[in-house]
Amino acid sequence: MVKNIIEALVHASEKAANIARLCRQNEHLFPLLVEEKSAEESNPRFVKDFKTLADVLIQQTIRYDIGNLYPLVNIQGEETATFTNGLGESIDLEITDNQENTIECLVKILDGDRVAAELLAAEVHRTVICEHGDIDALPDLPDNLDLSGVGIWIDPIDATQEYIKAEMIRKYPKICASGLECVTVLIGLYDKGNGKPLAGIINQPFNEKTDTGYNSKVIWGICMGDDLKVTNLPKEGGKNTKLAVVSSSEDEKYIKALRDLGYTVVFSAGAGYKILKVIIGDADLFLLSKNTTFKWDTCGPHAILNAIDGGLFKIEDIIESNNIIELDYSDERDNSNEGGLLALRRNEKHILQDLYSKK
């Protein structure tokens, strides 16, 4: 029996990581798992954007597992659940309590490949307990937490391009420019009324390479008012490094502004990974001026930042008017983070004024 919804989400993130690893490492599975997204679904930042079956399978599995335990919670994800098979049939990927039904659904999606369907369904229906997420440190949640008033955003595999290509490039000692290390599973819990993030989980499925595959790294944080701010991060936190992490496509004027303020600028992939680098103290900030992230990218990491007295702010408002506004998640109809973002960890909010002075 799980202690509360946060523990359930940590376990769900590890099942997600297991599915991601299975799909990426199994030679029979991976060639089957890429389907190009439609133009409507594609992220405009990429010439090509891909929806992997791993993405959708993870999303639907989390929705099923958490939905069974907490049916009042509204759960949303990045991906649609519809695939088109080789016969041109559109099939919705649906998880039920019957493993055979899941197999048959996957068989249709995978053009009759029962071997692949059985491998995937076995992982979906397996009980997974996360043993390295500091579960014992999870606090009791407030008695008055109304689960009908909270929602969940899921990004099943953030940095899908890195997941597919897996080209490891390390440009800085603790920060990868690209590769599997940049891949994250992101889960965020938020208050539907005021839009504030309440809790987040970041799972790195490919954090540590072993003789048999990879192990995860799991970071979680809870911020439910001033009286409940808890993470599983080391107490000492990160040191000030004057390092900023940005996307390789970032506007040159922002890169120049950061350098003028004395920051070393490092390029990296994956919004979740870049915010993680800020959270654990390998970078002081993550700046993104473009509208290329969404609520599923930021909700979970944002909650962890708030738990360490950091924040996730709209860069456009800061630059234009020195108006400090944190992202919120109240409007579930609008998924995009308009106006870019700036992620900061504790004690560094003076950077907001510094950037405004450089506009």
C-alpha positions in Angstrom: 0.0 0.0 0.0 1.5 3.3 -1.0 1.7 6.1 1.6 0.2 8.8 -0.6 -0.2 10.0 -4.2 3.4 11.3 -4.3 4.8 7.9 -3.5 2.5 6.4 -6.2 3.9 8.9 -8.7 7.5 8.0 -7.8 6.8 4.3 -8.4 4.9 5.2 -11.6 8.0 7.2 -12.8 10.2 4.1 -12.3 7.8 1.9 -14.3 8.0 4.6 -17.0 11.8 4.4 -16.9 11.7 0.6 -17.2 9.5 0.8 -20.3 11.7 3.5 -21.8 14.8 1.4 -21.2 13.2 -1.8 -22.6 12.1 0.0 -25.8 15.5 1.6 -26.3 17.7 -1.4 -25.5 15.8 -4.3 -27.0 16.9 -4.8 -30.6 13.6 -6.4 -31.5 11.6 -3.4 -30.2 13.3 -0.2 -31.0 13.1 -0.3 -34.8 9.3 -0.7 -34.4 8.7 2.1 -32.1 9.0 5.3 -34.1 6.0 6.9 -35.9 6.3 10.4 -37.3 4.0 12.9 -35.8 1.4 14.8 -37.8 2.1 18.4 -38.7 -0.5 19.5 -36.1 1.3 17.6 -33.3 4.8 18.5 -34.2 7.0 20.8 -32.1 7.9 23.7 -34.5 11.4 23.7 -33.2 12.3 20.5 -35.0 12.3 19.8 -38.8 11.1 16.3 -37.8 9.4 15.4 -34.6 8.6 11.8 -33.5 6.0 10.2 -31.5 7.3 6.9 -30.1 5.2 4.1 -28.9 7.3 4.3 -25.7 6.0 7.8 -25.2 2.3 6.8 -25.5 2.7 3.6 -23.7 4.3 5.3 -20.7 1.7 8.0 -20.6 -1.3 5.6 -20.8 0.3 3.3 -18.2 0.7 6.1 -15.7 -2.8 7.3 -16.4 -4.2 3.8 -15.8 -2.1 3.0 -12.7 -2.7 6.4 -11.0 -6.2 6.7 -12.2 -7.1 3.4 -10.5 -5.6 4.5 -7.2 -6.8 8.1 -7.3 -9.8 8.3 -9.7 -10.7 11.9 -8.7 -7.4 13.3 -10.1 -7.4 14.8 -13.6 -4.4 13.3 -15.5 -3.1 14.9 -18.7 -0.2 14.1 -20.9 1.8 15.3 -24.0 0.8 12.6 -26.4 -2.3 11.5 -28.2 -3.1 7.8 -27.8 -3.8 7.1 -31.5 -1.5 5.2 -33.8 -1.9 4.3 -37.5 -0.8 0.8 -38.4 0.5 -0.5 -41.7 -3.1 -1.2 -42.9 -4.0 2.4 -42.4 -6.1 1.6 -39.3 -6.2 4.2 -36.5 -6.0 2.5 -33.1 -6.2 4.0 -29.7 -3.7 2.6 -27.2 -5.8 1.5 -24.3 -4.6 -0.1 -21.0 -7.1 -2.2 -19.0 -6.7 -4.6 -16.1 -6.6 -7.5 -18.5 -3.1 -8.1 -19.8 -4.3 -10.1 -22.8 -6.4 -7.1 -23.9 -3.3 -4.9 -23.8 -1.4 -7.5 -25.9 -4.1 -7.6 -28.5 -4.3 -3.8 -28.7 -0.5 -3.7 -29.2 -0.6 -6.5 -31.7 -2.9 -4.3 -33.9 -0.7 -1.3 -33.6 2.5 -3.3 -34.3 1.1 -4.9 -37.4 0.8 -8.4 -35.9 4.1 -8.4 -34.0 3.1 -10.5 -31.0 6.6 -10.9 -29.6 6.9 -7.1 -29.3 3.4 -6.8 -27.9 4.0 -9.4 -25.2 7.3 -7.9 -24.1 5.7 -4.4 -23.8 2.5 -5.6 -22.1 4.5 -7.6 -19.5 6.3 -4.4 -18.5 3.0 -2.4 -18.4 1.3 -4.9 -16.1 4.3 -5.6 -13.8 4.3 -4.2 -10.3 7.2 -1.8 -10.0 8.6 -0.5 -6.7 11.1 2.3 -6.9 14.0 1.5 -4.5 16.3 4.5 -5.1 14.0 7.6 -4.8 14.4 8.1 -1.0 10.8 7.0 -0.5 11.2 6.9 3.3 11.8 10.7 3.3 8.4 11.4 1.8 6.3 13.5 4.2 2.7 13.0 5.1 0.5 15.3 2.9 -2.0 17.8 4.4 -5.2 16.2 5.6 -7.2 18.8 3.7 -5.7 18.1 0.3 -8.6 17.7 -2.0 -7.6 15.3 -4.8 -10.6 16.4 -6.9 -9.0 19.8 -7.0 -5.6 18.7 -8.3 -4.3 17.7 -11.7 -1.3 15.9 -13.1 0.8 16.7 -16.1 2.9 14.0 -17.7 5.8 14.2 -20.1 6.4 10.5 -20.7 9.8 10.9 -22.5 11.2 14.5 -22.6 14.0 14.9 -25.2 12.5 12.3 -27.6 15.1 13.2 -30.2 17.9 12.3 -27.8 16.1 9.1 -26.9 16.0 8.1 -30.5 19.5 9.2 -31.6 21.3 8.5 -28.4 24.4 10.4 -29.5 26.2 11.2 -26.3 28.1 14.5 -26.4 29.5 16.0 -23.2 30.6 19.6 -23.5 31.0 20.4 -19.8 32.0 18.2 -16.9 28.5 17.8 -15.4 26.3 18.8 -18.3 25.7 16.8 -21.6 25.0 18.6 -24.8 23.0 15.6 -26.1 22.5 11.9 -25.5 20.5 9.6 -23.4 21.5 11.3 -20.2 19.3 14.3 -21.3 16.2 12.0 -21.4 13.7 12.5 -18.5 10.3 11.3 -17.3 8.5 14.3 -15.9 5.4 14.2 -13.6 3.9 17.2 -12.0 1.0 17.7 -9.5 -0.7 21.1 -9.5 -3.6 22.9 -7.9 -6.4 23.4 -10.5 -7.8 26.4 -8.7 -4.8 28.7 -8.3 -2.5 27.0 -10.9 0.4 26.5 -8.5 2.6 23.4 -8.9 2.4 21.2 -5.7 4.8 18.3 -6.3 7.1 17.0 -9.0 9.1 14.0 -10.0 12.0 13.9 -12.4 13.2 10.4 -13.4 16.4 10.0 -15.5 16.1 6.5 -16.9 19.6 6.5 -18.4 21.5 8.2 -15.5 24.0 5.4 -14.7 25.3 2.8 -17.2 25.8 -0.7 -15.7 26.9 -4.0 -17.0 23.4 -4.9 -17.8 21.9 -1.6 -18.9 21.1 1.6 -17.0 19.9 2.7 -13.6 17.6 5.7 -12.9 18.1 8.8 -10.9 14.9 10.1 -9.2 14.5 13.6 -7.8 11.2 14.7 -6.2 10.0 17.8 -4.4 6.8 18.9 -2.7 5.8 22.5 -2.2 2.4 22.9 -0.5 2.7 26.2 1.2 5.4 27.6 3.4 5.0 24.8 5.9 5.6 21.9 3.6 8.7 22.3 1.3 10.6 19.0 1.0 12.9 17.4 -1.5 15.2 14.4 -1.6 18.1 16.7 -2.7 21.3 16.7 -0.6 21.0 19.3 2.2 24.1 21.4 1.1 22.7 22.1 -2.4 24.8 23.4 -5.3 27.4 26.0 -5.3 27.2 29.2 -7.3 29.0 28.5 -10.6 28.0 31.5 -12.8 26.9 29.0 -15.4 23.8 29.3 -17.6 22.4 26.4 -19.6 20.4 27.1 -22.8 19.2 25.5 -25.9 21.4 25.4 -29.0 18.8 27.4 -30.8 18.7 30.2 -28.3 18.6 33.8 -29.6 22.1 35.3 -29.7 21.0 38.5 -27.9 20.1 36.5 -24.8 23.3 34.5 -24.9 25.2 37.8 -25.1 23.3 39.3 -22.2 24.2 36.3 -20.0 27.8 36.5 -21.0 27.9 40.2 -20.3 26.7 39.4 -16.8 29.6 37.0 -16.4 27.9 33.7 -17.0 29.5 30.8 -18.8 26.9 29.6 -21.3 26.5 25.9 -21.9 24.2 24.3 -24.6 22.2 21.3 -23.8 19.1 19.3 -24.9 15.8 18.6 -23.1 13.9 21.2 -21.1 13.5 18.7 -18.2 17.2 18.0 -18.2 18.2 21.6 -18.3 15.9 22.5 -15.4 17.2 19.4 -13.5 20.7 20.8 -13.9 19.5 24.0 -12.2 17.7 22.1 -9.5 20.8 20.1 -8.5 23.1 23.0 -8.7 25.2 22.1 -11.8 23.9 25.3 -13.4 22.6 28.6 -11.9 19.9 29.2 -14.5 18.2 28.0 -17.6 16.9 30.6 -20.0 14.6 29.9 -22.9 13.2 32.8 -24.9 11.1 30.8 -27.4 7.6 29.4 -26.9 8.7 25.8 -27.3 7.9 24.3 -23.9 4.6 23.2 -22.5 3.0 22.6 -19.2 3.9 18.9 -19.3 7.6 20.0 -19.6 7.6 22.3 -16.6 5.0 21.5 -14.0 7.0 18.8 -12.2 10.4 20.5 -12.3 8.7 23.8 -11.3 7.3 22.3 -8.1 10.8 21.0 -7.2 12.3 24.5 -7.8 9.7 26.0 -5.6 10.5 23.5 -2.8 14.1 24.9 -2.7 12.8 28.5 -2.9 13.7 28.8 -6.6 11.2 29.5 -9.3 10.2 29.3 -13.0 9.4 32.7 -14.4 8.2 34.2 -17.7 11.3 35.6 -19.4 9.3 37.9 -21.7 7.7 39.8 -18.7 11.0 40.1 -16.9 12.9 41.5 -20.0 10.1 43.9 -21.1 8.8 45.3 -17.8 10.8 43.8 -14.9 7.4 42.1 -14.0 8.2 39.0 -12.1 5.5 36.4 -12.8 5.9 32.6 -12.2 4.3 30.2 -14.6 1.0 28.8 -13.6 -1.1 25.8 -14.7 -4.7 26.9 -14.1 -5.7 27.2 -17.7 -5.8 23.5 -18.9 -7.0 24.6 -22.4 -3.7 26.4 -23.1 -0.8 24.0 -22.9 2.0 26.2 -24.1 4.3 28.3 -21.9 4.0 31.6 -23.8 6.7 34.2 -23.3 9.6 31.8 -22.7 10.9 30.9 -19.3 13.7 31.4 -16.8 14.5 28.7 -14.2 16.4 29.8 -11.0 17.4 27.9 -7.9 17.5 29.4 -4.4 19.1 32.7 -3.5 19.5 33.8 -7.1 16.4 35.9 -7.9 18.6 39.0 -8.2 19.4 37.6 -11.7 15.9 38.8 -12.7 16.9 42.4 -12.2 20.3 41.9 -13.8 18.6 40.6 -17.0 16.2 43.5 -17.0 19.1 45.9 -16.9 20.5 44.3 -20.0 17.3 44.5 -22.1 
